Amino acid sequence: MDTLITTSTLNVRELSDNKLLSLALTASRIEYYSHERSSQILQSFNGNLKTLYESPITVLIERYSIKLPDALRLKAAFELAERKNAQGVLSKPKVTASRDVFELFTHLNDAPYEQFWIVMLNRAHRIIDRVKISEGGMSGTVVDPKKVYKIALDAYACSLILLHNHPSGNIQPSEADVAVTTKLVNAGKLLDIDVLDHVIIGCNDYYSFADQGKL
């Protein structure tokens, strides 16, 4: 088996862009599926590629008899497509209001799991980059301030906007949301990196800490 393909790569969302591309392009020992076999798999998901994408690799292997290397390549291809789409929505080079941030991340309305992102800005509030910090379950995700500010410092960011989604659709901040916001704001003050806002997305709506005077 390829050294690239191991049980540690089961969660392709944790892989770097480079490793995902390597995985998707690795052509050795691929067994090509017949049109009939591929059709059977797709029909099992009622022709819904989104459902196929969201199915764990273990389900693809155990229920649909897809071999591990092929399942990983399939998931890697889906993940690359998702990241390409996520990068494509960054159409506005400058952030002037919380609505701008919401419009950059409307794709999170359909995300089945909670994701935490940071948007890094220069002094003119133009976007340097946006990075997904973590992904959790239906009700939460872990955010490590050290990771957030290492990424921000490496990008020479002058300010940050925090953002995450609530798959439940309830956009009101939880106690944990308030706590992590306070922690990141205080850490940013020590590093001279301002946290301008924390936006929560859910059910085609959003909550802005800045708009609500909570920062």
N, C-alpha and C positions, 0 to 999 in steps of 0.2 A: 504493500500500500504506500502511496505517496507520503513522504515525510510531512508534506504540507497538510495532508488530510488525517487528522487525528480526532479523538473524542473531545479534545480541548477546543476544536473549532465548531462544536455543535451550535453555539450561539453566534451566528455570523454577524449579528448587529454589534458585537464587541470587536470585530476585526477592523484593521485599518483599511483605507481605500486601496492601498498598494497590495495588501494581502488578499483582499476580495478579488481584485483584478487578476492576481496570479492564480487564485483558485478557479475563477471562472474560465481562464484561458488554458488551464492545464488539460491537455488532451489525451494523456496516456491512459490506457486501459479503460476507455469509455465503451460501454456496451450501448449501441444505438437502439432506441426503442422503436418498434414498428408504429406506423400511423394508428393502427387499431389499438395497440397497448396505450399509446398516449391519449387517444380519444377516451378510452375506458377510465383512465385516471382523471381526466378533466371532467367527464360526466359524473364521476363520484362526488365532485365538488359543485355539481349543477352548473358547470361552465363558468364558475365564478373564480377568476384569478386572484382576487383579493382574499378569498377564503383559503385558497391554495397557499398563497404567500404567508398568511398568518398561522397556518398549521405547523406545529413543531416538527422538527426533523425526525424525532422518534416516531411520530404518527406516520409520516411518509414511509419510514422503513418498516414498521411493524404491521401497519394496516394495509399498505398498498404495495409492499414488497419492492420498494425502490431501494437499490443498493446505496450504502452510505456515501461513497464518492459522488454518485449521481445526485443524491439528495442535497449534498453540500453545494455542488455546482449550481443546482437549481436555485437554492436559497441565496447563494452568492449573487447570482444574476438578478434576482428580485431586489436584493438589498442595494446593489449598485444602481438599479433603476430608481429606487426610492430616494437615494442620496442625490442622484442627478436631478430629480424633480424638486427636492428640497432646496438645492442650490439655485435652481431655475426661478424659484419664487422670489429670490432676492433682487427684485427689479428696481427698487427705490434706493438710490445711493445715499440718501440723507434721511435721518429720522427726525421729525419735528413734533410728533405727537404720538400718544399711545395707540391711536388708530393705525398709524403706519406700521407699528410692530405687529399688531393683530393681522393686518393684511399680508405681512411677510410670512405668517405661519398659519394660514387658514387650513393648510393640509393636516394640521394636528387635530382638527375637528373629527377626523375619521380614525385617528390613532386608537388602537384598542388598549394600549398601556400608557401609563403616565411617563412623560419624557420631560427632562429639565434641560433647557438650552441657555446659552448666553450669547448676546449680540455685543460685539466689541466695536467701539467707536473711536474715531480720532477727535481732535480738539474741535473740529467743525461739525461734529456729530454725524460724520459720514461713516458708513459701515466699513470696517476693516475685514471682519469675518464673523461667522456665526458657527457655534460648536455645540453639539449635543454632549452634555456632561454625563448624563446617566439616564437609564430607562428602568422602570420598576414594574409594579403590577397594576392592578386596577385602581388602587387607592393610595399609592405613594411610591417615592423613589428616594434614594440616598444621594445627598449632595455633599461632596467633600470640598470645603473652602480652599484647601491647599491645591487641589487640582484646578479649581476655577481660576485662582490667581496666578498659578504657574502658566496656564494657557494665556491669560490676559497679559502677563508680563512679557512672555515670549513674543506676543504680537504687538508689543508697545502700545497697548490700548490706553486711552486716557479716561474712558468711562465705559460702563457696562449697563446693559439692560438685561434683567433676568426674565425668564419666561418658562412657563410649564403649562401643561394641559391637565384638565380633569375629565377623564373618560366618562364619569357619571353625568357630566353636563352642568353640575353645580359649580358656578364660578366663584362663589364666596371663599375667601382664604380660610384654611384651617389653622389651628394653633401651631401646627408644624410648619405651615407656610410662613406664618408671621415670625416664628423663631428663626428659620433659616434666612429669611430676609434680613432680620436684625443682625444676625451673625455675619452675613456677607457685607452688609453696609458698614459695620464697625471694622471689619478686616480691611475693606477698601480704603477707609479713612487713614489707616496706618500706612498704606502703600500709595496714597495720593491717587487712587482710582475711584472715581465717584460711581455709585450705583444710582442711576437716574430713575429707574422704574423696575417694578416686578409685575409682569402681566400674566394673568391666568386666563387660559382659553378653554371654552367648553360650550357645546351646543350652539355654535355660530354666534357666540357672544364673548365678551371678555370683561375682566376686572383689572383695573389699573391701581396699584398702590399709590402712585404719584397723583393721579386724578382725585383719589379719595383722601389726599393729604396724610397718608400713612407712612411716608418716608421722612 
